[in-house]
Amino acid sequence: MTFIAKLKLVASKRERNLSPIVLRRNKLASKIEEQLQLATAQKEGRLYAPKRIKTVTNDAGERVAIETTKRVKEWFWTTPANKINLSIRYGSKTLELAKGKNAIELSTGDELLATLSLLKDAVIAGELDEAITNASDKLRAGFSK
C-alpha cells in the first residue's frame, strides 16, 4: 500500500477573502496578545519592545527598510484604590463591554494575565463581535466628511 493511499483525501478550495467580522476578531486578538506579553514582561521586570520593519527614504533618495521598536500603549492602569482597571481598545476607541461599562476591575497582576487570556479566547469565539462592530463603525464614521 502506498503512502498516499493511507491519507484522507478531500476536494477543497482555500478561502481567499475572510469575512470582515473574522478580520476584526483576528486584529483584536493580536492586540490582546500584545497586551498579554506587555503585562507578562512588566511582571517579570523586563522591557517589552517588539520590533517592526519600517520603510524610509534615506538621504540618497532610496527606500530602505529599517527595524524600529513598535510603541505599545498599555490598556491597563492602577487606580488610587490599588486596583487594576483594564479597558479593551479597538483602534482608538474603547469597547463598551456592557451598557455604560468600559473597563474591567482586577485586583492582581496574575488576575490581569488570566483575564487577558480569557478575553482573547472570547474574541476568537465571537463573544465581542457586536462591540467590535460598533467601535469599527465609529472609527469609520470619523474618516467620512
N, C-alpha and C positions, 0 to 999 in steps of 0.2 A: 504494500500500500504506500502511495506517495505522501509526501508531506502536505501537499495542497488538498488532498482528499480528506485529511484529518481536520481541516479548518471548516468553520461555519461560514459559508459564503452567502452574501445578500446583495440585492440590487439597491444601490443607494446613490443619492445625489447630495453633494455638500451644499448647505445653505450659505449663500454668499452675503446676503443682507440680513442682519439681525434686526429685530423689531426695535423701535425707539425705546420701548419700555426696558428691554433687555440691555440695551446700551447704557441707559441711565442707571440701572441696577449695577452693572459692571463698573461704571465710573464711580459711583458712591462706595461700592465695596472696596475698590482700590484705595480710595481716600481714607476709609475707615482703617484699612490695613496700615497705611502710613501713620495714622494716629496711634495705632496699637504699637508699632515699632518705636514711635517717639516716646510714648509713655513707658515702654519697657526700658529704653535707653536712659530715661531720666531716673527711673527706679534704681537702675544699676550704676548710676552716677557717671555715665559716659555721654558723649555728644552724638546726636543723630544728625548726620549731614548727608542725605542722599545726593548722588551725582546725576547730572543730566547733560546731554550734549546740546550745545547751542551753536548756531551758525552765525558768524560775524564777518564783517568786511574789514580786512586789515588795511594798513597804510598804502599798500601797493594796489588796492582795489580788488583783491582776490577774496573770494568767500572761503572762510576757513572754519572748520568745526573745532570748537574748544569745549573742554569739560569744566562745568561750573557746579557749585553746590546749589541745590534746589531749596528754596525757602518753604518751610512747612510751618504754618501757624497752628498753635495749639487750639483745640476745640474745648479744652477743659481748663478750669481755674479754681482757685481756693477762695472760699467765701470767708468773711470775718468770723463766722461761727465754726471755722476749721472744717468745713465740709467741702467736697469736691463737686462742682457742677460741670456737667457735660452737655454741650449742645451739638446737634448734628447739622452740618452745613452742606448745602448743595450749591456749589459756586459761591456767590457772595450772600446767598440767602440762608437763613436759619430755618430748618424744618420745624413745623408745628407738629409735635408728636401727639397731642390731644388738644381739645378745644382750649385755647388760651395757655397751653403749656408748651414751652420750647426747650426745656433743659431737664436733665436727669440728675438728681441729688445722690451722691455717693459718699461713703464715709472713709474708705481707704484706697490706697493706690492699687492694691490687689483686686478690690471690687471694680475699680476702673478698668483694669485689664480684662476681667471676666465679662464686664458689660460690653466693652468694645467687641469682644469675640462674639457675644450673643447678638449684638446689633448687626455685625457682618453677616451672620447666618440668616437673620431676619430679613435683611435687604435682599440677599440672594433668593430667599424663599418668596419674596414679593410682598411682604407684610407692610412695607412703607411705600408702595407704588403710588398711592393717592397723594401722600405728602410730597414725594419726589415730583410728581406731575404738576402739583400746584406751584412748587418752587421753580420748576422749569418754565412754566407759563409766565410767572412774574419776571423771571430773568429775560425771557424772550420779549416781553412787553417793554422792557427798558431799552431795547435796541430799536424799536419801531419809532417812527417820527409822528 
